[in-house]
Amino acid sequence: MCRSIKTLRPPMTPDATPEDVHAAALQYVRKVSGFRAPAAHNRAAFDAAVAAVAAATAELLAAVEVRGVTNRSSTPAG
């Protein structure tokens, strides 16, 4: 399962969307927990883990520098 998570940083993917980040986080949590869909009593923990992994991933993608590629989130719009 984890092998199918695509690379989200440039130049592999020019712009990772929040949906891309969430999908990768969901796949990771599913793999680590062993649950495709958690039982109701585990849902809050599962959802919290997905949110935490997605937040960490977004932070990483915003901070990582790739030589020869401009970080779009740090350039002014317009």
C-alpha positions in Angstrom: 0.0 0.0 0.0 2.7 2.6 1.0 4.5 2.0 -2.3 1.6 3.6 -4.1 1.9 6.9 -2.2 3.2 9.3 -4.8 6.0 11.8 -4.3 4.4 15.2 -3.5 7.3 17.5 -3.9 8.6 19.3 -7.0 9.7 18.4 -9.6 7.8 15.1 -9.2 4.5 17.0 -8.7 4.5 20.8 -9.3 1.7 21.6 -6.9 0.5 19.1 -4.2 -3.1 19.9 -3.4 -4.6 19.6 0.1 -6.5 16.6 -1.3 -3.2 15.0 -2.4 -1.7 15.5 1.1 -4.8 14.1 2.8 -4.9 11.1 0.5 -1.2 10.3 1.3 -1.9 10.8 5.1 -4.9 8.5 4.9 -2.9 5.8 3.1 -0.1 6.0 5.7 -2.5 5.8 8.7 -4.3 2.9 7.1 -1.0 1.0 6.6 0.3 1.7 10.1 -2.9 0.9 11.9 -3.9 -2.1 9.8 -7.4 -0.7 9.4 -8.9 0.3 6.0 -11.8 1.8 7.9 -11.7 1.8 11.7 -14.5 0.7 14.0 -16.6 3.5 15.5 -14.7 3.3 18.8 -11.4 4.0 17.0 -12.7 6.6 14.5 -11.6 9.7 16.6 -8.1 8.4 17.0 -7.9 7.4 13.3 -9.1 10.8 12.1 -6.8 12.6 14.5 -3.8 10.6 13.2 -4.7 11.4 9.6 -5.0 15.1 10.4 -1.7 15.1 12.3 0.1 13.3 9.4 -1.4 15.7 6.8 -0.4 18.7 8.8 3.2 17.4 9.2 3.3 16.6 5.5 2.1 20.1 4.5 4.7 21.6 6.9 7.4 19.5 5.3 6.4 20.4 1.8 6.3 24.1 2.6 9.8 24.0 4.2 11.7 21.7 1.9 14.0 23.3 -0.7 14.6 21.5 -4.0 17.6 22.9 -6.0 16.5 24.4 -9.2 12.8 24.6 -8.2 11.2 27.7 -6.8 9.0 27.1 -3.8 5.6 28.5 -5.0 4.3 29.0 -1.4 7.1 31.5 -0.7 6.7 33.6 -3.9 4.2 36.5 -3.9 1.1 36.0 -6.0 0.5 38.3 -8.9 
